[in-house]
């Protein structure tokens, strides 16, 4: 996964569509959903780690922008 869009498409495979309207809240909810999928052993560690890193980076970028 290389973009947030990739993560959204990945989550969609598991029936999860996230759109709150607030970008930061969307990202935090995506991180939560990914963690839940990982804890349930539905996704492998590589997918979880790459997605989590992308999300954390994007959240930090948004917070620095404010």
C-alpha distances in whole Angstrom, upper triangle without the diagonal:
4,6,8,9,6,7,10,10,9,12,14,14,16,18,17,17,17,19,22,23,22,19,19,20,17,15,17,17,14,14,17,16,13,16,18,16,15,19,20,18,16,13,13,13,10,7,10,10,7,6,10,10,8,11,14,13,14,16,18,18,20,22,23,24,26
4,7,8,6,8,11,12,11,14,16,17,19,20,19,18,18,20,22,22,21,18,18,20,17,15,17,18,15,15,19,18,15,18,21,19,18,22,23,22,20,17,16,16,13,11,12,12,8,8,11,10,8,10,13,12,12,15,17,16,17,20,21,21,24
4,5,5,7,9,10,11,13,14,16,18,19,17,16,15,16,19,18,18,14,15,17,14,12,15,16,13,14,17,17,15,18,20,19,19,22,23,23,21,18,18,18,15,12,13,13,10,8,11,11,7,9,12,11,10,13,15,14,15,18,19,19,21
4,5,5,6,9,10,11,12,15,16,17,14,13,12,13,15,15,14,11,12,13,10,9,12,13,10,11,14,14,12,16,18,17,18,21,22,22,20,17,18,18,16,13,13,13,11,8,10,11,7,7,11,10,8,11,14,13,13,16,18,17,20
4,5,5,6,9,10,10,13,15,15,13,11,11,12,15,15,15,12,14,15,12,11,14,14,11,13,16,15,14,18,19,18,19,22,23,22,20,18,19,19,17,14,15,16,13,11,13,14,11,11,14,14,12,14,17,16,16,19,21,20,22
4,5,5,6,9,10,11,13,14,13,12,13,15,18,18,18,15,17,18,14,13,16,15,12,13,16,14,13,16,18,16,17,20,21,20,17,15,16,16,14,11,12,14,11,9,12,13,10,11,15,15,13,16,19,18,18,22,23,23,25
4,5,5,6,8,10,11,13,11,11,11,13,16,17,17,14,15,15,12,10,12,12,8,10,12,11,9,13,14,13,14,17,18,17,15,12,14,14,13,9,10,12,9,6,9,11,9,9,12,13,12,14,17,17,17,20,22,22,24
4,5,5,6,9,10,10,8,7,8,10,13,14,15,13,14,14,10,10,12,11,8,11,13,11,10,14,15,14,15,19,19,19,16,14,17,17,16,13,13,15,13,10,12,14,12,11,15,16,14,15,18,18,18,21,23,22,24
4,5,5,7,9,10,9,9,10,13,16,17,18,16,18,18,14,14,16,14,11,14,16,13,12,16,17,14,16,20,19,19,16,14,16,18,16,13,14,16,14,12,15,16,14,14,18,18,17,19,22,21,21,24,26,26,27
4,5,5,7,9,9,10,12,15,18,19,20,18,19,18,15,14,16,14,10,12,14,11,10,13,14,11,13,16,16,15,12,10,12,14,13,9,11,13,12,9,13,15,13,13,17,18,17,19,22,22,22,25,27,27,28
4,5,5,7,5,7,9,12,15,17,18,16,17,16,12,12,13,11,8,10,11,8,8,11,11,9,12,15,14,14,11,10,13,15,15,11,11,14,13,10,12,15,14,13,16,18,17,18,21,22,21,24,26,26,27
4,5,5,5,6,9,12,15,17,19,17,19,17,14,14,16,13,11,14,14,11,11,15,14,12,15,18,17,17,14,13,16,18,18,14,15,18,17,14,16,19,17,16,20,21,19,20,24,24,23,26,29,28,29
4,6,7,9,12,16,19,21,22,21,22,21,17,17,19,16,13,16,16,12,12,15,14,12,14,17,15,15,11,11,14,17,17,13,14,18,17,14,17,20,18,18,21,23,22,23,26,27,26,29,31,31,32
4,6,9,12,15,18,21,22,21,21,20,17,17,17,14,12,14,14,10,10,13,11,9,12,14,12,13,9,10,14,16,17,13,14,17,17,15,17,20,19,18,21,23,22,23,26,27,26,28,31,31,32
4,7,10,13,16,19,20,20,21,19,16,17,17,14,12,15,14,11,12,15,13,11,15,17,15,16,13,14,17,20,20,17,17,20,20,17,19,22,21,19,22,24,23,23,27,27,26,28,31,31,32
4,6,10,13,16,17,16,17,15,12,13,14,10,9,12,11,8,10,13,12,11,14,16,15,16,13,14,17,19,19,16,15,18,18,15,16,19,18,16,19,21,20,20,23,24,23,25,28,28,28
4,7,10,12,14,14,15,13,10,12,13,10,9,13,13,10,12,15,14,14,17,19,18,20,17,17,20,21,21,18,17,20,19,15,17,20,18,16,19,21,18,19,22,23,21,23,26,26,26
4,7,9,11,10,12,10,6,9,10,7,7,11,11,9,12,15,14,15,17,19,19,21,18,18,21,22,22,18,17,19,19,15,16,18,16,14,17,18,16,15,19,20,18,20,23,22,22
4,6,8,8,11,9,6,9,11,9,10,13,14,13,15,18,18,18,21,23,23,24,22,22,24,25,25,21,20,22,21,17,18,20,18,15,18,19,16,15,19,19,17,19,22,21,21
4,6,8,9,7,6,10,11,9,11,14,14,14,17,19,19,20,22,24,24,26,24,24,27,27,27,24,22,24,23,19,19,21,19,16,18,19,16,15,19,19,16,17,21,20,19
4,6,9,8,7,11,12,12,13,16,17,17,19,21,22,23,25,27,27,29,27,26,29,29,28,25,24,25,24,20,20,22,19,16,18,19,16,15,18,17,14,16,19,18,17
4,6,5,6,9,10,11,12,14,15,16,18,20,21,23,24,26,27,29,27,26,28,28,27,24,23,23,22,19,18,20,17,14,16,16,13,12,15,14,11,13,16,14,13
4,6,5,6,9,10,11,12,14,15,16,18,20,21,22,24,26,27,25,24,26,25,24,21,20,20,19,16,15,16,14,11,13,13,10,9,12,11,8,11,14,13,12
4,5,5,6,9,10,11,12,14,15,17,19,20,21,23,24,26,25,23,25,24,23,21,19,19,18,15,14,15,13,9,10,11,8,6,9,10,7,8,12,12,11
4,5,5,6,9,10,11,12,14,15,17,18,20,21,23,24,23,22,24,24,24,21,19,20,19,16,15,16,15,11,12,14,12,9,12,14,11,12,15,15,14
4,6,5,6,9,10,11,12,14,15,16,18,20,21,23,21,20,22,22,22,19,17,18,17,14,13,15,13,10,12,14,11,10,14,14,12,14,17,17,16
4,5,5,6,9,10,10,12,14,15,16,18,20,21,20,18,20,19,19,16,14,15,14,11,10,11,10,6,8,10,8,7,11,12,10,12,15,15,16
4,5,5,6,9,10,11,12,14,15,16,18,20,19,18,20,19,19,17,14,15,15,12,10,12,12,8,9,12,10,8,11,13,12,12,16,17,17
4,5,5,6,9,10,11,12,14,15,17,18,17,17,19,19,19,17,14,16,16,13,11,14,14,10,12,15,13,11,15,17,15,16,19,20,20
4,5,5,6,9,10,11,12,14,15,16,15,14,16,16,16,13,11,13,13,9,9,12,11,8,11,13,12,11,15,16,15,17,20,20,21
4,5,5,6,9,10,10,12,14,15,15,13,15,14,14,12,9,10,11,8,6,10,10,7,8,12,11,10,13,15,15,16,19,20,21
4,5,5,6,9,10,10,12,14,14,13,16,15,16,14,11,13,14,11,9,13,13,10,12,15,15,13,16,19,18,18,21,23,23
4,5,5,6,9,10,11,12,11,11,14,14,16,13,10,13,14,11,10,14,14,12,14,17,16,15,19,21,20,21,24,25,25
4,5,5,6,9,10,11,10,8,11,11,12,9,7,9,11,8,8,11,12,10,12,15,15,15,18,20,20,21,24,25,26
4,5,5,6,8,10,10,9,11,10,13,11,7,10,12,10,8,12,14,12,13,16,17,16,18,21,21,21,24,26,26
4,5,5,6,9,9,10,12,12,15,13,10,13,15,13,12,16,17,15,16,20,20,19,21,24,24,24,27,29,29
4,6,5,6,5,6,9,10,13,10,9,12,14,12,12,16,16,15,17,20,20,20,23,25,25,26,29,30,30
4,5,5,6,5,7,7,10,9,7,10,12,11,11,14,16,15,16,19,20,20,22,24,25,26,28,30,31
4,5,8,9,10,10,13,13,10,12,15,14,13,17,19,17,18,21,22,22,24,27,27,27,30,32,32
4,6,8,10,12,15,14,12,15,17,16,16,19,21,20,21,24,25,24,27,29,29,30,33,34,35
4,6,7,9,12,11,10,13,16,15,15,19,20,20,21,24,25,25,27,29,30,31,33,35,36
4,7,10,12,10,10,14,15,14,15,18,19,19,21,24,24,24,27,29,29,30,33,34,35
4,7,8,7,7,10,12,11,12,15,16,16,18,21,21,22,24,26,27,28,30,32,33
4,6,6,6,9,10,11,12,14,16,17,18,20,22,23,24,26,27,29,31,32,34
4,6,5,6,9,10,10,12,14,15,16,18,20,21,22,24,26,27,28,30,32
4,5,5,6,9,10,11,12,14,15,17,18,20,21,23,25,26,27,29,31
4,6,5,6,8,10,11,12,14,16,17,18,20,21,23,24,26,27,29
4,6,5,6,9,10,11,12,14,15,16,18,20,21,22,24,26,27
4,6,5,6,9,10,10,12,14,15,16,18,20,21,22,24,26
4,6,5,6,9,10,11,12,14,16,17,19,20,21,23,25
4,5,5,6,9,10,11,12,14,15,17,18,20,21,23
4,5,5,6,9,10,11,12,14,15,16,18,20,22
4,5,5,6,9,10,11,12,14,15,17,18,20
4,6,5,6,9,10,11,12,14,15,17,19
4,5,5,6,9,10,11,12,14,15,17
4,5,5,6,9,10,11,12,14,16
4,6,5,6,9,10,11,12,15
4,5,5,6,9,10,11,13
4,5,5,6,9,10,11
4,5,5,6,9,10
4,6,5,6,9
4,5,5,7
4,5,5
4,5
4
